[in-house]
Amino acid sequence: MRQHSWRYYAAVAAALTLGWAGSVDAAQRGGGRAPAYASAPEIAIEPVPGFIKLPDGLYLGEGIGVAENSEGHVFVYTRSQDTRLFEFDDDGDYVREVGAGLYGFEFAHKVRIDKEDNIWVVDEGSNQVIKFNPEGRVTMVLGYRPPAVAGAFAPEPGDHWGRAGRPGANEPYLFARPTDVTWDTEGNIFVTDGYFNHRLVKYSPDGRYMGQVGSGDAGREPDQFSTPHTIASDDQGRIYVGDRGNRRVKVYSSDLQLLDMYEETGAPWEICISEGDPQYLFVSNSNSDSNPAASWGTSGEVYKMELDGTVIGRFGEAGKGLGQFQTIHGMSCRNPNEIIVSEISAWRVQKIRVASGPVF
């Protein structure tokens, strides 16, 4: 087993030792979930077989993140023996690897592309958010990779790191297993610091801390989170947070004022917002990445919604066949009629053609 896996599991073991069994267990398994909108109209889909084409001898591990740039190129952030970031063209043909051997690649969680085609990855193992320019050169890093001693995270003398060497929720530039990133219309950066600090953090375009929402502990109050796992923004600068443990999507203004909450679509493992006019919000109620058989009948669908929370319809179900979904962890929906999803448990990326409206 590679070193990064030992560090990761050592950190989880340390958390359990200190009495966080409930929060770590929920963070790993996502808790129980059920389709809360079973009566939503079904939307027809058509999977595209064999979309992603890898060179001989190269394979995907867990499908953790997927994103598209303005040219339709697809970026896949994957966990296997190593965390790696691959680029494919719009036909799914392999183009290149980005960031091979990068110090910040430890345990992949998300990849996103901004409006200038910069590539951003969120790595929950290194506790960093990393920005690449379109050519693949690192231009910004938020967060700090903690030093490792004997395979476990360790605080440095005189620092303010919290539980088991994890930074606390009052640290403006340190994360504890962050989950996702997005931007408002002014280029301000929003990070969900998800698994331990349960907060949403705002930074200026040049990385200066500007504020946050979240208590540092999981909770159900209006400005609390329980594993904020995914985030997206619309053309008006509103910020949408998938509050997975609380089974809701929360909508914030750019200045971190709570505007709305949507609680009709199960546990949001992944959300994305399409381009164009109108924009649509897609929310994945995924089965757990521990993949117990009982979860298959109560999850797996994706909801298509208007930005005001109105559910238009749903598609998909849990399973390993084409057009079924086995723990969607990444989703790209620049074109609302052509969704690309990455799946943890099926170790794959699928392109799905989606009908523009429900089948009645």
MARGU-788830 format. One record per residue (C-alpha): residue number from 1; residue in three letters; y, x, z. Coordinates in pm, 1 decimal. Each point is the difference from the previous one (the first is absolute). Layout:
! MARGU-788830
+-----+------+----------+----------+----------+
| pos | code |        y |        x |        z |
+-----+------+----------+----------+----------+
| NUM |  ala |        Y |        X |        Z |
...
+-----+------+----------+----------+----------+
! end
This chain:
! MARGU-788830
+-----+------+----------+----------+----------+
| pos | code |        y |        x |        z |
+-----+------+----------+----------+----------+
|   1 |  met |      0.0 |      0.0 |      0.0 |
|   2 |  arg |    343.7 |    127.2 |    -84.4 |
|   3 |  gln |    248.9 |     96.8 |    270.2 |
|   4 |  his |    226.5 |   -295.2 |    -61.3 |
|   5 |  ser |   -276.2 |   -245.9 |     85.2 |
|   6 |  trp |    -65.0 |    173.7 |    333.0 |
|   7 |  arg |    368.8 |    -14.0 |     88.1 |
|   8 |  tyr |     21.3 |   -366.0 |    -87.9 |
|   9 |  tyr |   -301.3 |   -109.0 |    202.0 |
|  10 |  ala |     95.7 |    226.1 |    288.2 |
|  11 |  ala |    335.5 |   -178.3 |     19.3 |
|  12 |  val |   -171.9 |   -339.0 |      6.2 |
|  13 |  ala |   -238.7 |    122.9 |    268.6 |
|  14 |  ala |    293.4 |    124.1 |    207.1 |
|  15 |  ala |    168.4 |   -337.0 |    -32.1 |
|  16 |  leu |   -313.0 |   -177.7 |    119.6 |
|  17 |  thr |    -28.7 |    237.1 |    294.7 |
|  18 |  leu |    353.1 |    -88.4 |    106.6 |
|  19 |  gly |    -79.1 |   -369.2 |     -1.7 |
|  20 |  trp |    131.0 |   -117.7 |   -334.9 |
|  21 |  ala |   -332.6 |   -135.1 |   -115.5 |
|  22 |  gly |    144.1 |   -337.0 |    -89.1 |
|  23 |  ser |    289.6 |    128.9 |   -210.4 |
|  24 |  val |   -203.7 |    267.4 |   -177.4 |
|  25 |  asp |   -281.7 |   -243.2 |    -68.8 |
|  26 |  ala |    243.7 |   -251.7 |   -144.0 |
|  27 |  ala |    171.8 |    268.2 |   -204.5 |
|  28 |  gln |   -327.6 |    112.7 |   -151.8 |
|  29 |  arg |   -165.2 |   -335.3 |    -60.3 |
|  30 |  gly |    302.5 |   -223.8 |    -47.6 |
|  31 |  gly |   -142.9 |   -271.2 |    224.5 |
|  32 |  gly |   -154.2 |   -327.4 |   -113.2 |
|  33 |  arg |    158.7 |   -190.4 |   -282.0 |
|  34 |  ala |    -45.8 |   -329.8 |   -178.1 |
|  35 |  pro |    151.1 |   -147.4 |   -316.2 |
|  36 |  ala |    287.8 |   -192.8 |    152.5 |
|  37 |  tyr |     92.8 |   -164.5 |   -329.6 |
|  38 |  ala |   -340.1 |   -108.1 |   -130.3 |
|  39 |  ser |    153.1 |   -295.8 |   -187.3 |
|  40 |  ala |    233.2 |    216.6 |   -212.6 |
|  41 |  pro |    -60.8 |    -50.2 |   -373.7 |
|  42 |  glu |   -230.5 |    250.9 |   -165.8 |
|  43 |  ile |    152.2 |    238.4 |   -256.4 |
|  44 |  ala |   -222.3 |    123.0 |   -281.6 |
|  45 |  ile |    -55.4 |    375.5 |    -27.6 |
|  46 |  glu |   -168.6 |    232.7 |   -247.5 |
|  47 |  pro |   -108.5 |    349.1 |    111.6 |
|  48 |  val |     31.7 |    290.3 |   -244.7 |
|  49 |  pro |   -327.5 |    196.0 |     17.9 |
|  50 |  gly |     12.8 |    378.9 |     16.4 |
|  51 |  phe |    377.3 |     28.1 |     16.0 |
|  52 |  ile |     20.5 |    328.2 |    194.1 |
|  53 |  lys |   -167.5 |    287.8 |   -186.7 |
|  54 |  leu |    -53.9 |    322.7 |    192.6 |
|  55 |  pro |   -103.8 |    335.2 |   -149.4 |
|  56 |  asp |   -363.3 |    105.6 |     40.6 |
|  57 |  gly |    -68.5 |    119.5 |    352.2 |
|  58 |  leu |    304.6 |   -167.9 |    156.0 |
|  59 |  tyr |    -44.4 |   -311.7 |    212.5 |
|  60 |  leu |    205.7 |   -238.3 |    208.8 |
|  61 |  gly |    -61.7 |    -40.2 |    369.4 |
|  62 |  glu |    151.5 |   -286.1 |    194.1 |
|  63 |  gly |    265.0 |   -177.8 |   -206.7 |
|  64 |  ile |    290.8 |     28.0 |    240.5 |
|  65 |  gly |    317.7 |    -29.0 |   -207.6 |
|  66 |  val |     98.1 |    -90.3 |   -355.9 |
|  67 |  ala |    340.3 |    -19.2 |   -171.2 |
|  68 |  glu |    149.8 |     -8.4 |   -350.8 |
|  69 |  asn |    307.1 |    172.6 |   -138.9 |
|  70 |  ser |    238.6 |   -132.8 |   -265.6 |
|  71 |  glu |   -224.3 |    131.2 |   -279.3 |
|  72 |  gly |   -301.0 |   -188.0 |    131.7 |
|  73 |  his |   -168.1 |    313.7 |    129.7 |
|  74 |  val |   -225.2 |    -68.0 |    297.7 |
|  75 |  phe |     -8.2 |    219.2 |    311.6 |
|  76 |  val |   -303.9 |    -17.8 |    228.1 |
|  77 |  tyr |      1.4 |    145.0 |    352.2 |
|  78 |  thr |   -359.3 |     41.8 |    113.5 |
|  79 |  arg |   -200.4 |    123.0 |    299.2 |
|  80 |  ser |   -322.5 |    188.4 |    -56.0 |
|  81 |  gln |    -95.7 |    349.8 |    109.6 |
|  82 |  asp |    369.4 |     69.7 |    -48.5 |
|  83 |  thr |    302.7 |   -226.3 |    -35.4 |
|  84 |  arg |    115.0 |     12.7 |   -363.5 |
|  85 |  leu |    260.9 |   -163.0 |   -225.0 |
|  86 |  phe |    -90.9 |    -66.8 |   -365.2 |
|  87 |  glu |    209.9 |   -123.2 |   -291.7 |
|  88 |  phe |   -136.6 |   -207.5 |   -291.0 |
|  89 |  asp |    177.4 |   -129.8 |   -309.8 |
|  90 |  asp |     42.6 |   -369.2 |    -79.1 |
|  91 |  asp |   -345.3 |     -6.8 |   -165.0 |
|  92 |  gly |   -160.0 |    139.5 |    313.8 |
|  93 |  asp |    -59.7 |    347.8 |   -142.2 |
|  94 |  tyr |     29.0 |    291.4 |    241.3 |
|  95 |  val |    327.9 |    195.7 |    -25.8 |
|  96 |  arg |     24.2 |    240.0 |    295.3 |
|  97 |  glu |    -32.3 |     59.3 |    370.8 |
|  98 |  val |    321.4 |      6.6 |    204.8 |
|  99 |  gly |     39.4 |    209.0 |    316.5 |
| 100 |  ala |   -341.3 |    167.9 |     -3.4 |
| 101 |  gly |    -51.8 |    184.2 |    328.3 |
| 102 |  leu |    328.5 |   -123.1 |    149.1 |
| 103 |  tyr |     32.2 |     58.6 |    375.4 |
| 104 |  gly |    114.5 |   -360.6 |     48.1 |
| 105 |  phe |   -317.0 |   -145.8 |   -157.5 |
| 106 |  glu |   -234.1 |    -77.3 |    287.1 |
| 107 |  phe |   -106.7 |   -366.0 |     14.8 |
| 108 |  ala |    144.8 |   -214.9 |   -278.6 |
| 109 |  his |    159.2 |   -337.3 |     69.5 |
| 110 |  lys |    245.0 |   -107.1 |   -273.9 |
| 111 |  val |    167.2 |    102.8 |   -325.0 |
| 112 |  arg |    317.3 |   -166.4 |   -134.9 |
| 113 |  ile |    234.5 |     66.0 |   -294.1 |
| 114 |  asp |    375.7 |    -55.0 |     32.9 |
| 115 |  lys |    243.4 |   -113.4 |   -270.4 |
| 116 |  glu |     60.5 |    360.7 |   -112.9 |
| 117 |  asp |   -375.8 |     57.8 |    -40.3 |
| 118 |  asn |    -15.1 |    225.0 |    304.5 |
| 119 |  ile |   -346.9 |     -2.2 |    153.9 |
| 120 |  trp |    -25.9 |    -65.3 |    374.0 |
| 121 |  val |   -314.7 |     34.3 |    208.5 |
| 122 |  val |    -57.6 |   -104.5 |    358.6 |
| 123 |  asp |   -264.0 |    206.7 |    176.9 |
| 124 |  glu |   -116.3 |   -130.5 |    335.8 |
| 125 |  gly |   -191.9 |    318.5 |     76.6 |
| 126 |  ser |    292.1 |    239.3 |    -34.2 |
| 127 |  asn |    247.9 |   -262.3 |    130.7 |
| 128 |  gln |    224.4 |     63.7 |   -300.1 |
| 129 |  val |    176.4 |   -188.2 |   -277.5 |
| 130 |  ile |     29.4 |    230.7 |   -301.6 |
| 131 |  lys |    222.5 |    -45.2 |   -305.7 |
| 132 |  phe |    -85.3 |    165.3 |   -332.9 |
| 133 |  asn |    228.6 |     -3.1 |   -301.6 |
| 134 |  pro |   -155.7 |   -132.4 |   -323.8 |
| 135 |  glu |   -110.5 |    353.4 |    -90.8 |
| 136 |  gly |   -202.7 |     21.8 |    323.0 |
| 137 |  arg |    221.3 |    230.6 |    207.7 |
| 138 |  val |     57.3 |    -83.6 |    367.7 |
| 139 |  thr |    366.2 |    -90.2 |     60.0 |
| 140 |  met |     -5.7 |   -162.4 |    346.3 |
| 141 |  val |   -226.5 |    -21.6 |    302.1 |
| 142 |  leu |     44.4 |   -246.0 |    287.2 |
| 143 |  gly |   -202.7 |     60.5 |    313.1 |
| 144 |  tyr |   -180.8 |    304.2 |    130.7 |
| 145 |  arg |   -361.8 |    103.7 |    -14.4 |
| 146 |  pro |   -105.3 |     80.3 |    357.5 |
| 147 |  pro |   -183.5 |    324.0 |     70.8 |
| 148 |  ala |   -374.7 |    -26.4 |     44.9 |
| 149 |  val |   -190.1 |    175.1 |    278.0 |
| 150 |  ala |   -380.6 |    -11.7 |      3.1 |
| 151 |  gly |      4.1 |   -296.7 |   -234.6 |
| 152 |  ala |    233.4 |   -219.4 |    207.2 |
| 153 |  phe |    369.5 |    -77.2 |    -13.5 |
| 154 |  ala |    198.2 |    188.3 |    263.7 |
| 155 |  pro |    364.0 |    -20.3 |    111.5 |
| 156 |  glu |    214.0 |    309.8 |     -0.4 |
| 157 |  pro |    172.3 |    116.3 |    322.0 |
| 158 |  gly |    335.4 |   -167.2 |     51.0 |
| 159 |  asp |    -44.4 |   -270.2 |   -263.8 |
| 160 |  his |      1.7 |   -375.9 |     54.4 |
| 161 |  trp |   -336.1 |    -89.3 |   -144.9 |
| 162 |  gly |   -171.5 |   -291.3 |    162.2 |
| 163 |  arg |   -354.1 |   -120.8 |     48.6 |
| 164 |  ala |   -270.5 |    254.6 |    -93.7 |
| 165 |  gly |    257.5 |    204.7 |   -185.1 |
| 166 |  arg |    131.2 |   -302.4 |   -191.5 |
| 167 |  pro |    378.0 |    -37.6 |    -30.2 |
| 168 |  gly |    144.5 |   -299.9 |    176.3 |
| 169 |  ala |    198.2 |   -286.7 |   -150.7 |
| 170 |  asn |    334.3 |    149.8 |    108.2 |
| 171 |  glu |    -40.3 |    308.9 |   -215.9 |
| 172 |  pro |    220.1 |    -52.4 |   -308.0 |
| 173 |  tyr |   -163.9 |    262.6 |   -222.1 |
| 174 |  leu |   -361.2 |     -0.6 |    120.9 |
| 175 |  phe |   -272.0 |   -248.1 |    -94.8 |
| 176 |  ala |   -336.2 |   -100.2 |    146.6 |
| 177 |  arg |   -224.7 |    -96.7 |   -290.7 |
| 178 |  pro |    263.5 |   -152.4 |   -231.8 |
| 179 |  thr |   -117.6 |   -251.4 |   -256.9 |
| 180 |  asp |    250.6 |    -70.6 |   -281.7 |
| 181 |  val |    346.9 |     53.7 |   -149.0 |
| 182 |  thr |    255.7 |   -193.7 |   -206.5 |
| 183 |  trp |    373.5 |      4.6 |    -82.5 |
| 184 |  asp |    290.4 |   -242.6 |    -15.6 |
| 185 |  thr |    248.6 |    -30.7 |   -287.4 |
| 186 |  glu |    210.9 |    285.1 |    143.2 |
| 187 |  gly |   -293.2 |    238.5 |     14.6 |
| 188 |  asn |    -40.3 |    -17.2 |    378.0 |
| 189 |  ile |   -355.6 |     80.8 |    105.9 |
| 190 |  phe |   -215.3 |   -228.8 |    215.3 |
| 191 |  val |   -320.6 |    125.3 |    161.8 |
| 192 |  thr |   -262.1 |   -200.2 |    187.5 |
| 193 |  asp |   -115.1 |    223.4 |    285.5 |
| 194 |  gly |   -298.1 |   -217.0 |     42.7 |
| 195 |  tyr |   -308.9 |     80.4 |    199.5 |
| 196 |  phe |    139.5 |    120.4 |    332.6 |
| 197 |  asn |    376.9 |    -54.9 |      6.4 |
| 198 |  his |      3.3 |   -343.9 |   -166.3 |
| 199 |  arg |    351.6 |     36.8 |   -136.8 |
| 200 |  leu |    210.1 |    -16.0 |   -317.4 |
| 201 |  val |    234.6 |    298.9 |    -40.1 |
| 202 |  lys |    302.7 |     29.1 |   -231.3 |
| 203 |  tyr |    134.1 |    325.7 |   -147.5 |
| 204 |  ser |    288.5 |     75.6 |   -232.6 |
| 205 |  pro |    -79.8 |    119.8 |   -353.6 |
| 206 |  asp |     27.5 |    360.4 |    122.0 |
| 207 |  gly |   -234.5 |    -63.2 |    293.5 |
| 208 |  arg |    242.7 |    -60.7 |    287.9 |
| 209 |  tyr |   -127.7 |   -235.9 |    272.5 |
| 210 |  met |    188.5 |   -332.4 |     -1.9 |
| 211 |  gly |   -190.9 |   -227.6 |    235.6 |
| 212 |  gln |   -326.0 |   -179.1 |     62.9 |
| 213 |  val |   -169.3 |   -324.1 |    101.4 |
| 214 |  gly |   -305.6 |    -15.9 |    222.8 |
| 215 |  ser |    -72.3 |     57.6 |    366.5 |
| 216 |  gly |   -250.4 |    282.8 |    -35.4 |
| 217 |  asp |   -280.2 |   -222.4 |    128.1 |
| 218 |  ala |   -184.9 |   -267.9 |   -189.6 |
| 219 |  gly |    135.0 |   -350.6 |     63.5 |
| 220 |  arg |     63.2 |   -342.1 |   -150.8 |
| 221 |  glu |    367.9 |    -43.8 |     83.8 |
| 222 |  pro |    230.8 |    -51.6 |   -301.9 |
| 223 |  asp |    102.2 |    365.6 |    -15.7 |
| 224 |  gln |   -335.9 |    144.7 |     97.3 |
| 225 |  phe |   -287.4 |    105.3 |   -223.7 |
| 226 |  ser |   -372.4 |     48.5 |     32.6 |
| 227 |  thr |    -92.4 |    265.2 |   -255.4 |
| 228 |  pro |    271.8 |    -40.0 |   -266.1 |
| 229 |  his |   -227.2 |    110.8 |   -281.0 |
| 230 |  thr |    191.3 |    -51.7 |   -323.8 |
| 231 |  ile |    358.0 |    -42.7 |   -121.9 |
| 232 |  ala |    190.3 |    -98.3 |   -316.0 |
| 233 |  ser |    354.8 |    -91.6 |   -104.3 |
| 234 |  asp |    159.9 |   -236.4 |   -249.8 |
| 235 |  asp |    297.4 |     33.5 |   -235.2 |
| 236 |  gln |    232.7 |   -144.5 |    265.8 |
| 237 |  gly |    -86.0 |    278.6 |    243.5 |
| 238 |  arg |   -210.0 |   -213.7 |    231.0 |
| 239 |  ile |   -287.0 |    180.4 |    173.5 |
| 240 |  tyr |   -343.4 |   -164.7 |     31.4 |
| 241 |  val |   -239.1 |    134.0 |    264.8 |
| 242 |  gly |   -369.8 |    -86.0 |     12.2 |
| 243 |  asp |    -54.0 |    -39.6 |    375.6 |
| 244 |  arg |   -376.2 |     19.9 |    -28.4 |
| 245 |  gly |   -107.4 |    -42.4 |    361.2 |
| 246 |  asn |    223.0 |   -307.0 |     38.7 |
| 247 |  arg |   -114.6 |   -151.4 |   -331.3 |
| 248 |  arg |    349.2 |    -44.4 |   -140.3 |
| 249 |  val |    253.8 |    140.3 |   -245.7 |
| 250 |  lys |    344.9 |     58.6 |    150.7 |
| 251 |  val |    317.1 |     11.1 |   -209.3 |
| 252 |  tyr |    297.7 |    213.5 |    105.9 |
| 253 |  ser |    345.5 |     64.3 |   -135.9 |
| 254 |  ser |     89.9 |    356.6 |    -86.8 |
| 255 |  asp |    174.8 |     31.7 |    338.1 |
| 256 |  leu |   -326.0 |    -92.9 |    178.7 |
| 257 |  gln |     84.9 |   -361.2 |     84.1 |
| 258 |  leu |   -300.4 |   -230.7 |     -0.6 |
| 259 |  leu |     39.3 |   -268.6 |   -268.2 |
| 260 |  asp |   -335.4 |   -175.9 |    -23.6 |
| 261 |  met |   -372.7 |     12.2 |     75.1 |
| 262 |  tyr |   -289.3 |   -119.7 |   -218.2 |
| 263 |  glu |   -319.0 |    -80.9 |    188.1 |
| 264 |  glu |   -215.4 |   -177.2 |   -259.7 |
| 265 |  thr |   -188.9 |    280.4 |   -173.2 |
| 266 |  gly |   -230.4 |    163.9 |    253.0 |
| 267 |  ala |     22.6 |    366.2 |    100.5 |
| 268 |  pro |    214.0 |    191.6 |   -252.5 |
| 269 |  trp |   -175.9 |    327.3 |    -67.1 |
| 270 |  glu |    219.0 |     53.0 |   -305.4 |
| 271 |  ile |    306.2 |   -163.6 |   -154.7 |
| 272 |  cys |    197.3 |     69.6 |   -315.2 |
| 273 |  ile |    291.1 |   -157.7 |   -186.6 |
| 274 |  ser |     14.8 |    -26.5 |   -377.4 |
| 275 |  glu |    289.4 |    101.5 |   -223.3 |
| 276 |  gly |    205.9 |   -230.1 |   -222.4 |
| 277 |  asp |    145.4 |   -343.8 |     58.0 |
| 278 |  pro |   -143.2 |   -179.5 |    185.1 |
| 279 |  gln |   -168.5 |    244.0 |    234.2 |
| 280 |  tyr |   -325.0 |    -87.8 |    172.0 |
| 281 |  leu |   -154.2 |    112.2 |    327.5 |
| 282 |  phe |   -373.1 |     80.4 |     -1.4 |
| 283 |  val |   -183.1 |     13.0 |    334.2 |
| 284 |  ser |   -359.1 |    118.7 |     47.2 |
| 285 |  asn |   -202.4 |   -153.7 |    282.7 |
| 286 |  ser |   -267.0 |    270.7 |     -8.6 |
| 287 |  asn |   -329.1 |     26.8 |    177.3 |
| 288 |  ser |    -26.8 |    274.6 |    255.8 |
| 289 |  asp |    -61.5 |    357.7 |   -112.6 |
| 290 |  ser |   -297.5 |      5.9 |    237.7 |
| 291 |  asn |   -127.3 |   -263.6 |   -244.4 |
| 292 |  pro |   -216.6 |   -224.5 |    222.2 |
| 293 |  ala |   -182.3 |   -265.1 |   -199.3 |
| 294 |  ala |    161.2 |   -277.2 |    203.8 |
| 295 |  ser |    344.3 |     98.8 |   -131.9 |
| 296 |  trp |    -87.6 |    -69.6 |   -362.3 |
| 297 |  gly |     23.3 |   -376.5 |     33.0 |
| 298 |  thr |    333.4 |      1.8 |    179.2 |
| 299 |  ser |    206.3 |    242.6 |   -205.9 |
| 300 |  gly |     30.0 |    185.6 |   -327.9 |
| 301 |  glu |    253.5 |   -220.9 |   -176.9 |
| 302 |  val |    347.1 |     89.3 |   -126.4 |
| 303 |  tyr |    288.6 |   -246.9 |     26.1 |
| 304 |  lys |    279.2 |    -29.4 |   -254.7 |
| 305 |  met |    321.1 |   -121.1 |    162.7 |
| 306 |  glu |    363.1 |    -63.5 |    -76.5 |
| 307 |  leu |    233.4 |    218.0 |    201.6 |
| 308 |  asp |     93.3 |   -291.4 |    225.5 |
| 309 |  gly |   -359.8 |    -17.5 |    121.0 |
| 310 |  thr |   -122.6 |   -282.3 |   -221.5 |
| 311 |  val |   -364.6 |     59.6 |    -90.5 |
| 312 |  ile |    -57.5 |    -47.6 |   -372.8 |
| 313 |  gly |   -373.3 |     68.1 |      2.0 |
| 314 |  arg |   -279.8 |    237.6 |     87.6 |
| 315 |  phe |   -261.5 |    205.8 |   -182.0 |
| 316 |  gly |   -299.8 |    215.0 |     75.8 |
| 317 |  glu |   -260.8 |     18.1 |    273.6 |
| 318 |  ala |   -177.1 |    266.4 |    202.7 |
| 319 |  gly |   -275.8 |    180.5 |   -187.9 |
| 320 |  lys |    -92.5 |    303.4 |   -204.9 |
| 321 |  gly |    -13.9 |   -156.0 |   -346.5 |
| 322 |  leu |    273.2 |     16.8 |   -262.7 |
| 323 |  gly |    285.7 |   -225.2 |    102.1 |
| 324 |  gln |   -115.0 |      1.3 |    361.2 |
| 325 |  phe |    174.2 |    208.7 |    263.5 |
| 326 |  gln |   -146.9 |    224.0 |    265.0 |
| 327 |  thr |    284.7 |     75.5 |    240.6 |
| 328 |  ile |    313.4 |     24.9 |   -214.8 |
| 329 |  his |    210.6 |    280.5 |    147.0 |
| 330 |  gly |    236.0 |     61.0 |   -292.4 |
| 331 |  met |    148.4 |   -235.9 |   -256.7 |
| 332 |  ser |    246.7 |     43.2 |   -286.7 |
| 333 |  cys |    158.6 |   -306.9 |   -156.2 |
| 334 |  arg |    292.0 |    121.3 |   -212.8 |
| 335 |  asn |   -129.4 |   -248.5 |   -258.2 |
| 336 |  pro |    -95.2 |   -317.5 |    192.6 |
| 337 |  asn |   -258.5 |    -86.1 |   -265.9 |
| 338 |  glu |   -178.7 |    334.6 |     27.3 |
| 339 |  ile |    -86.4 |    117.1 |    351.1 |
| 340 |  ile |   -155.8 |    336.4 |     84.0 |
| 341 |  val |   -185.2 |     23.3 |    331.1 |
| 342 |  ser |   -166.4 |    286.0 |    189.0 |
| 343 |  glu |   -284.4 |    -77.2 |    237.8 |
| 344 |  ile |   -125.3 |    190.6 |    301.8 |
| 345 |  ser |   -355.9 |   -123.6 |     25.7 |
| 346 |  ala |    -77.9 |    -11.5 |   -372.6 |
| 347 |  trp |    151.2 |    345.8 |    -71.0 |
| 348 |  arg |    172.8 |   -121.1 |   -315.1 |
| 349 |  val |    315.4 |   -112.6 |   -180.0 |
| 350 |  gln |      0.7 |   -323.2 |   -202.3 |
| 351 |  lys |    243.8 |   -143.8 |   -251.8 |
| 352 |  ile |     11.8 |   -380.1 |     22.2 |
| 353 |  arg |    165.3 |   -229.4 |   -253.0 |
| 354 |  val |    147.8 |   -295.8 |    186.1 |
| 355 |  ala |     85.9 |   -337.6 |   -151.8 |
| 356 |  ser |    365.2 |    -91.2 |     33.5 |
| 357 |  gly |    -76.6 |   -316.1 |    193.0 |
| 358 |  pro |   -278.8 |   -174.8 |    195.1 |
| 359 |  val |   -298.2 |   -172.1 |   -156.2 |
| 360 |  phe |      7.9 |   -368.8 |     93.8 |
+-----+------+----------+----------+----------+
! end
